[in-house]
Amino acid sequence: MGYDNTHVVDKVVDALRKAATELEALQVQAALGKAEASDKYEELKKKFDHFVHETKIKFEQGKEKVGDIQEEVQALLDELRVQLALGKAEGKEAFAEQKKKIIEKIRQIENKIKSNPTLNKAYAVVLVEMEKFKVLLEWLEQKFEDGKEVAADQFEKGKAELNSFISTVKEKFAEADGGRWANFQDEMSQAFSHMAQAFKKP
């Protein structure tokens, strides 16, 4: 069990580090205009959709079966892919509508996973990707808005919080039992929240 956990934790830490790096790079793209934001959104949707698709295949072929709830999560992932396949958002209204539907679907998946400690662990990397995508959607929305400024200090605070969380993941979860994993999602969401907050309308 310990070895299995270590393997999972290493993958989670790797996913978190990549997410942190990708989100840090958003500051550099501060001058992105609306047209570019629309293209960037398409690119990020495709990337996320590919990840969701790969996840589904992995679990369909894998051994981590957790009864009906596993199938329910898989069905929700399919529904999420339908939302990600919607046409290009040219303006902020179209984007806001798509964003709302995508986040709603992600929340349903997160709630389903949260209710089961085994799934919390099995889908830990998926949860990381979903948190990251939610922050990316906030960032994109700010790009579709005219003259919306990023709260830089809030973003820095979020960055520090996320990096601090990453540094504790190994020690917290490597020896963790199922009960500990039940908290993973909440703790991680908290770590990402200030970063997302930096892009939201005041």
C-alpha positions, 0 to 999 in steps of 0.5 A: 500500500505504501509503495502504491501511495508513493507512486500516486503522490509522485504523480500528483506532485508532478501534476501540481508543479506543472499546473503551478508553472503553467499558471505562473506563465499567465502573468507574461501573457497579460497583453492578450487581446480578445481575439487571441483570448478566443483562440487561446480558449480553443487551444486550452479546451482541446488540451483539457478535452484530450486529457479527459479522454485519456483519463476515461480510457485509462480507467476503462482499461484499469483495475481501479474499479469502484462499482457504480460510482466509477461508471457515474464519474465516467458518464459525467466525464463524457458530459464534460467533453460535450461541453468542451466541444461547443463552438468557438466563443467569439465574445464575452457573452458566449464565453461566459455561457460556456464557462458556466456550463463547464464549471457546473459539470466540473463541480458535479464530477468533483462532488461525485469524487469527493464522496468516495475516498478511493476515488479521491485518490484514484482521480487525484491528478484529474482533480489537479487538472480540473482546478487548473482549468477553472483558474484558466477560465477565470483568467480567460474571462478577464481577457474577454473583459475590457480593461480588467486588471489582474489583482497582482498581489492576490495572484502572488499570494495564490502562487505562494500558497500553491507552492507551499501546498505542493511542498507538503503533499508528499509528507501529508499523503504518502503515508495517508490512509483513505480518510486522509485522501478525503481531504485532498480535494478541499485542501487543494482547492483552497491552495488554488483559490487565491490565484483564481480570485486574482482574476475575478471581478472585484 
